[in-house]
């Protein structure tokens, strides 16, 4: 019998690659998308579900449609960047609503099904939870929160035979990377004149350096394969660092003294 999995954030990038790979591997895949056209683009091997993880009604509808569930892949996420002094509070709240509260909300609703099937929760975090970049505070801090929450979840679910696994991608080239380039000036405009004066040049430099790194990053397929392993291994790992520089960055974030790490980060981004 094929196993049933729900993958959130399946419209593009890692979520799309994961949904398609799992379908090819024989899973019954339900893919959470925001638009009907995105669901249709996934093809006939995947069942799309309109699902915004910040919408309790849509989460409840998804749970009712699914019935049995063997695995949940928490992939939905957004990225807010900018100098913390000037990041609009609405943008910061939105970052956490999607990346943290939305993931927790859908996990809570799906856990009774996963306990019944002794299934798995696989969450896509980021190596950014170990090494925060300048102007990346909103995004990196949300990934740090997810890592901590996953640690708690892993221990809490162990008595019930449910594994909670964290995927930690490094540099991955997705559509979101290319989209960021067009968002630079609108984000700078949201900072106001003083914010642009203080941080505009440094922010542009950081984005240019970051885009160069991400565009040379690994394919989303490497993350999809890690998710597949987490769902099929008899004993999945607790964490999967995957993609370009993932192990290096997480190791640096743990062992290098902070002021030394600050200098390395600033130099790498052209901000020293």
Buried (B, 14 or more C-beta within 10 A) or exposed (E): EEBBBBBBBBBBBBBBBBBBBBBEBEBBBBBBBBEEEBBEBBEEBBBBBBBBBBBEEBBEBBBEEBEEBBBBBBBBBBBBBBBEEBBBEEBBEBBBBBBBBBBBBBBEBBBEBBEEBEBBBBBBBBBBBBBBBBBBBBBBBBBBBBBEBBBEBBEEBEEEEBBBBBBBBBBBBBEBBEEBEEBBEEBBEBBEEEBBEBBBEBBEBBBBBBBEBBEEBBBBBBBBBBBBBBBBEEEBBEBBBBBBBBBEBBBBBEEBEEEEBEEBBBEBBEBE
